[in-house]
């Protein structure tokens, strides 16, 4: 902004410079919270000291956009690419990242390794997969996000979920299947860095970046990649689901900005997160320390204490003051009615929503919602005690 003002408006530049030079004016903190953008198949999660962005594809949002000879290898940027920035790494995805990164191993994605031609699929973003369940539920601070993924020019299918929390992102995958006659991989991360990588029994720590709680079979690679005259170093972590997997799955945690000791401690505490379900029907977790139970219902059913009558996303959170919230969304945008039950004692509804047609507190909470199909996948939150 300062450079632009210097070019176009010297008076504005002077006012900006005066503000920057005035020590009595403190810089505002970066905002903390979650912004789920279901119409764009995107999500942004901000916490003190780190930020993450999630890029997905749906029946309305293409895997990627190419045109005018640009972005010809962005094939998998909509396959659940999970960008994240920790303190001091604001340039992680610049500085020649795109020409040098392995386009089949973008962080967070699940991909068939079937080789694709440059500019595969229709141009200008018209590479939309058939999956409609893409989105999730958020209360503005935390979120459960999911993607029914269909690979680009591939038979691969997967159900991917991300649970965005205070110091971690819990990542689940289920129903990973393919008939492409090539391996399928989930890329835990691919960081542009030369720093050292430390590996424990079920954890990995990347010096100065953060940590990962991962299965014992995770693969790691540190390499230098070159494009033209430019070379960059990368540290890659990935899970190999094998050739033509049938309903493979995964669980791992990303811990941005943590230390090696914090990573090892989280890996040694299996009770920190309880995976309630990880199937092509439901994916759900419970985080006791945060009072959070969250589920992506790919089909109707029950996951832990949550029951849903149809595909939806549910985020339930118990607060220290005795209140609780239930956030619900219809990512498919087709429900004319939905009933969600939280098997938890409640006394009364403190704040409802016009689309809640019936609420029954008691030994369990039952909420019935009316027509959600025109809500564009946005979240509805009800507060209870």
BELDA-V394034 format. One record per residue. N is the residue number from 1. RES is the residue in one small letter. SS is DSSP state (~ for helix, > for strand, _ for the rest). OMEGA is omega in whole degrees, -180 to 180 (none if undefined). Layout:
n = {N:N}
res = {RES:RES}
ss = {SS:SS}
omega = {OMEGA:OMEGA}
//
This chain:
n = {1:2:3:4:5:6:7:8:9:10:11:12:13:14:15:16:17:18:19:20:21:22:23:24:25:26:27:28:29:30:31:32:33:34:35:36:37:38:39:40:41:42:43:44:45:46:47:48:49:50:51:52:53:54:55:56:57:58:59:60:61:62:63:64:65:66:67:68:69:70:71:72:73:74:75:76:77:78:79:80:81:82:83:84:85:86:87:88:89:90:91:92:93:94:95:96:97:98:99:100:101:102:103:104:105:106:107:108:109:110:111:112:113:114:115:116:117:118:119:120:121:122:123:124:125:126:127:128:129:130:131:132:133:134:135:136:137:138:139:140:141:142:143:144:145:146:147:148:149:150:151:152:153:154:155:156:157:158:159:160:161:162:163:164:165:166:167:168:169:170:171:172:173:174:175:176:177:178:179:180:181:182:183:184:185:186:187:188:189:190:191:192:193:194:195:196:197:198:199:200:201:202:203:204:205:206:207:208:209:210:211:212:213:214:215:216:217:218:219:220:221:222:223:224:225:226:227:228:229:230:231:232:233:234:235:236:237:238:239:240:241:242:243:244:245:246:247:248:249:250:251:252:253:254:255:256:257:258:259:260:261:262:263:264:265:266:267:268:269:270:271:272:273:274:275:276:277:278:279:280:281:282:283:284:285:286:287:288:289:290:291:292:293:294:295:296:297:298:299:300:301:302:303:304:305:306:307:308:309:310:311:312:313:314:315:316:317:318:319:320:321:322:323:324:325:326:327:328:329:330:331:332:333:334:335:336:337:338:339:340:341:342:343:344:345:346:347:348:349:350:351:352:353:354:355:356:357:358:359:360:361:362:363:364:365:366:367:368:369:370:371:372:373:374:375:376:377:378:379:380:381:382:383:384:385}
res = {x:x:x:x:x:x:x:x:x:x:x:x:x:x:x:x:x:x:x:x:x:x:x:x:x:x:x:x:x:x:x:x:x:x:x:x:x:x:x:x:x:x:x:x:x:x:x:x:x:x:x:x:x:x:x:x:x:x:x:x:x:x:x:x:x:x:x:x:x:x:x:x:x:x:x:x:x:x:x:x:x:x:x:x:x:x:x:x:x:x:x:x:x:x:x:x:x:x:x:x:x:x:x:x:x:x:x:x:x:x:x:x:x:x:x:x:x:x:x:x:x:x:x:x:x:x:x:x:x:x:x:x:x:x:x:x:x:x:x:x:x:x:x:x:x:x:x:x:x:x:x:x:x:x:x:x:x:x:x:x:x:x:x:x:x:x:x:x:x:x:x:x:x:x:x:x:x:x:x:x:x:x:x:x:x:x:x:x:x:x:x:x:x:x:x:x:x:x:x:x:x:x:x:x:x:x:x:x:x:x:x:x:x:x:x:x:x:x:x:x:x:x:x:x:x:x:x:x:x:x:x:x:x:x:x:x:x:x:x:x:x:x:x:x:x:x:x:x:x:x:x:x:x:x:x:x:x:x:x:x:x:x:x:x:x:x:x:x:x:x:x:x:x:x:x:x:x:x:x:x:x:x:x:x:x:x:x:x:x:x:x:x:x:x:x:x:x:x:x:x:x:x:x:x:x:x:x:x:x:x:x:x:x:x:x:x:x:x:x:x:x:x:x:x:x:x:x:x:x:x:x:x:x:x:x:x:x:x:x:x:x:x:x:x:x:x:x:x:x:x:x:x:x:x:x:x:x:x:x:x:x:x:x:x:x:x:x:x:x:x:x:x:x:x:x:x:x:x:x:x:x:x:x:x:x}
ss = {_:~:~:~:~:~:~:~:_:~:~:~:~:~:~:~:~:~:~:~:~:_:_:_:_:_:_:_:_:_:_:_:>:>:>:>:>:~:~:~:_:>:>:>:>:>:>:_:_:>:>:>:>:>:>:>:_:_:_:_:_:_:_:_:_:_:>:_:_:>:_:_:_:_:_:_:_:_:>:>:>:>:>:>:>:>:_:_:_:_:_:_:_:_:_:_:~:~:~:~:_:_:_:_:_:_:_:_:_:>:>:>:_:_:_:_:_:_:_:_:_:_:_:_:_:_:_:_:_:_:_:_:_:>:>:>:>:>:_:_:_:_:>:>:>:>:>:>:>:>:_:_:_:_:_:_:>:>:>:>:>:>:>:>:_:_:_:_:>:>:>:>:>:>:>:>:>:_:_:_:_:_:>:>:>:>:>:>:>:>:>:>:_:_:_:_:>:>:>:_:_:_:>:>:>:>:_:_:_:>:>:>:>:_:_:_:_:_:>:>:>:>:>:>:>:>:>:_:_:>:>:>:>:>:>:>:>:>:>:>:>:>:>:_:_:_:_:>:>:>:>:>:>:>:>:>:_:_:_:~:~:~:~:~:~:~:~:_:_:~:~:~:_:>:>:>:>:>:_:_:_:>:>:>:>:>:>:~:~:~:_:>:>:>:>:>:>:_:_:_:>:>:>:_:_:>:>:>:_:_:_:>:>:>:>:>:>:>:_:_:_:_:_:>:>:>:>:>:>:_:_:_:_:_:_:_:_:>:>:>:>:>:_:_:_:_:_:_:>:>:>:_:_:_:_:>:>:>:>:>:_:_:_:_:>:>:>:>:>:_:_:_:_:_:_:_:_:_:_:>:>:>:>:>:_}
omega = {-179:179:179:179:179:179:-166:-173:-175:179:178:178:-179:179:178:-179:179:178:-179:-177:-176:-178:179:179:-178:175:178:175:174:-178:177:179:-179:175:179:-174:-172:180:-180:-177:-179:174:178:-177:-178:174:176:176:177:-179:178:176:-177:-178:-178:176:-178:179:178:-178:-173:174:-180:178:174:-180:-178:180:-178:176:-174:180:177:-172:-168:-180:176:-177:-180:179:-177:176:171:-177:171:-178:178:-177:180:-179:-174:-175:171:178:175:176:-171:177:-174:-178:174:-175:175:-178:176:-173:176:-172:167:-171:163:-179:174:-176:-178:176:174:180:179:179:-179:-179:174:173:-178:179:-173:174:-179:-174:-180:-180:179:-178:180:-179:179:173:-180:179:178:-179:164:-175:-179:179:167:-170:169:-176:178:-178:-174:175:-175:176:179:173:-173:178:176:178:-172:-170:-177:-175:-175:167:178:-174:178:173:-180:176:-178:-175:-179:174:-179:-178:175:178:172:-177:167:-175:180:174:175:-174:175:-175:174:-173:-174:-180:179:-175:174:-176:179:179:176:178:179:-172:176:-178:-178:-175:-178:167:-168:173:-180:-176:-179:177:177:-180:170:-173:172:-179:-174:172:-176:-180:-175:175:177:-180:-178:170:-175:173:180:177:-179:-179:177:179:178:179:176:178:173:-179:178:171:171:178:173:-178:-176:173:-179:176:177:-179:178:178:-179:179:179:179:-179:-178:-177:-179:-179:176:177:178:-176:-180:175:-177:175:176:178:169:-173:177:171:178:-174:-176:179:-177:-174:166:-175:-177:167:180:175:174:175:179:-177:175:-176:-179:-177:176:179:-177:-177:178:-179:173:-178:175:179:-177:176:-177:-179:-178:179:175:178:177:173:178:-173:174:178:-176:-179:178:-178:-175:173:175:179:174:178:178:174:-176:-178:180:177:-179:-179:177:179:179:-178:-179:-179:-179:173:-177:179:178:-178:172:-178:178:172:180:175:179:175:-178:176:-174:179:-170:-179:179:175:176:179:-176:174:-177:177:-180:-176:171:none}
//
